[in-house]
């Protein structure tokens, strides 16, 4: 805990969640940095995503600074919302687009999105059960989280490029959703014992017209960990079919699929069944 004065405190978990949210959610500040430079308009979707990831990292890193927030090398004034931790823990405004305050706001938004999305998936019976795993699609919609839009194939139009972020198209946010789903079904004894199966979530990435696919092992006890073998399984499935696949995450159980993602799931099930 970080205690400031006599009013309130900031826990390490609060800080972790806030900085993680800044890493994975686009803020106005990170979008502005990603678009800087005269060459910005000539970048394709993947290059724009790389620049956005770098900008989000810088924004999150700056939020760790308790004395001031530096964006793009320029130190912001002490009045910048979220730039001073003592301001946040003493009831400061958390509605800005930079600093720890923005991280707190985004972390709350992400948690709300996790709960509403999990409930929606269950109510719509959108989680499909196969012999070896369960899976569910997360499509971006025109009213999706963080201003997301769903692509309909082909190149996105310039007018929609700025609104193509899907909150669950990042590994950590998708992991939190998976853990919430597993905890939810474990508590009502639906995903326990012989009914406990791995879970695969497929999140649409409109900006690159692809899907982020993440596989999770379902543990019998909350908080326990099981060896995740999806990295090897994903590679086997990718090597056995045509398409574009990216394995560039820190975690091996993450792959980005550009092409027929439904066919990828079918091939994955076939590969597991044949082992």
N, C-alpha and C positions, 0 to 999 in steps of 0.2 A: 504493500500500500504506500502511496505517496500522499502525505498529509500536508495540507496547505492551510495555515491559520487555524481557525476553530470551526469553520463552516462545513467542509466536506473533504473527501479524499478521492484518489484515483487508483484503482487496482491495476495490477499487472495484466489481468485478463481484459480489463477495459482497454488498456493501451494496445494490447495485441489485436483485439477485435477491430479497433479503430484504424490501426495502421494497415491491417489486412484488407479492410474495406477500401482504403485509399489505393492499395495496390491493384485491386480487382475491379473497381468501379470508376467509370469516367467522370471526372469533375470538370466544370467549366475551365478551370485553370489548366488541367492536363490536356484538354481538347485544344485550348488556345496554343499551348506549347507545341503540341503535335502538328498543328497547322502552320507554324512559323516557317518563314523562308519562302523565297520566290519559287523554289522548286516543288513546294508542297502540292500544288495542283497537278503536277505531272506524276505523282506517285500512284502506283496501283494499290489495290485493297490490302494486299499482304504487307507492302512496305509501309502503308499508313498504320496498319496494326502494330508493326514493329516499333514505329515511332511513338505510337500511343502507349505501348507497354513501357518503353523507356521513360516517357514523361510521367506516367503514373508511378513508376519506381522513384523518380526524383521527388515527386510531391509527397509520397509516403515517407521517404527518407528525411525530408525537411521537417515533417511533422514530429520527428523524434527529437528535434532540437528544442530544448526547454526555454532557450533565451530569445529565440527569434526564428522566423521562417524565411529561408532563402529559396527563391524560385528562379531558376535559370541564372544563378550567380548573383542576383540582386537581393540584398537583405531587405525584407519588408519591415515597415515600422512597427513599433510595439502595439499600435492600435489594431493591427491586423487580427481578425477573429481567429482564435485557435493557435496563434503564434506563441503564446505564453501559457504554459500548463496551469499556472496558478489561476489564470482567468477562467479556464474551463472548470476546474474543480470547485471554484467558488461561485458557480452558477452563471458562468459566462454564456453568451449566445452561441448556439451550435448550428446556425443556419447558413454559414458562409460556404465558400467553395475552395478554401485552402486551409491548411493547418489541421490540428487535432480536432477542432470543432466539427469540421466537415467529415472527418473520419468517424466521429461518434454518431453524427446524423446518418451517414451512409451505413454504418454497422447496424443501426436500428432498422433502417429500411431493408437491408439484406435479411435480417432475422424475420421481419414481417413477411417478406417474400417467400422465405423458406416455409413458414407455417402455412400460408395461404396456398402455396403451390402443392405442398404435401397433401393438404386436405382436398384440394381440387383433383389431384391424381387418384386419390382413393375414392372420392365420390363419383368420379367419371369412370371408375374401373379401368383406368388407363395403363395400369401395370400388367403386362402380359407375362404369364407363367409358361415356361418351357420345361423340358426335362431336366436341364442342367443349370438354368438360371432364370431370373426374372429380368425384364427390361421395360423401360418407359422412355418415350420421346418427350422432349421439352421444346416446343416450337415457340419462336418469338412471334408476337402479334403486334398489331398496330397500337395496342394499348398495353404493351408489356412493360416489364420493369425497366426503369432507367431509360425510357424513351426508345424501346426497341421496336424494330419493324421486321416483318417476315418477308424474305425474298421469294420470288416466284420463278427463279431460274433466269439464266442470262446475266448480263452485267447490270449492276444497280445504277439507277439514274442519279445524276449529280444532286438532284433536289433531295434525295433520301440518304445520301452518304453520311450525313452528320447525325442521323438517327438510326444507326444500324448496330447498336450495342445491346446485347442480351445479357442480363445480369448473371445467368447461369452458364455462360459460355466460357467460364474460367474454372480451372480445376478445383481450387479451394472452396468456392461457393457451391460447386456441384457436390463436393465431398461432404460439406455440411448438410446439404439437402439429403444425401444418401444416408448419413448417420441418423438424421431426424426420422426418416422413413423407417429405418430398421429399428430404432428405439420405440417408435409408435407401434409397430406391429409386434415387437417383442413383448411390450407391456400388455397387449391383449391376447398374447399366446397364439398368434396366427403365424408368426415366422419363427417357430421354435421346433426343436427336435427334428423329425424327418421332413417337416415343412420349411425348414431353414435352408434357403438357397441363396447363392450369390445374386447381387443386383447390379445391373448395367444401366446407366443413364446416358442418354444421347441428347445433347443440347445443341440446338441450331446456332450457327455462327453466321448471321446474315452478311457481315462485312467481308467474309472470305467465301461465302456460299459453300459452307462445309458444316460438318457436325463434330463436336468434341465428344468423344466416347470415353467413359471412365468406368472401370469395373471394380466392384467392392465385394469382399468376402463378408458373409453375415456370421458374426460371432454369437454364441449362445448367451453370453453374459455381457451386459452393458459395460463398456469401457475396456473390454478385453480385445486383444488383437489376434488375428489369424494371418498366416502367411498368404500373401496375395500373389497368385500365379498368373494373373491376367496379362502381365507384360509379355510372357512367353506365348500365351494363347493368342493374343492380338497379333503378334509378329507372324505366327504360323498362318493365321487367317489371311493377313495382308499379303504374305508371300504366295498364297495359293490362288490369288485372283488379281484382276487388273484394277487399277485405280491409283489415286494419289493418297499417300499416307505419310503423316508426320509424327515421328516419335522424338519430340524435342522438349518434353517436360522433365522436371526433376524426378517425377514418379514414373515408374515403368508401366503402371496400369492405366496410362493415359495415351490416347491416340487421336489424331485429328484425321477425319475421313472426308475426302472430297470426291464425291461420286455417288454411287448407289449404296447408301449406308444400310438400307434394308438387306441388300445382298450380303453385305459384310456380316450382319448379325446371323443370317442363314448359314454363311460359311463358317462362322465361329462355332455355331451349334454343331455343325457337321464335324468340324475338326475335333471338338471335345468328345463327341459321340464315338468317333473312330479310334480314340486313344485307349 
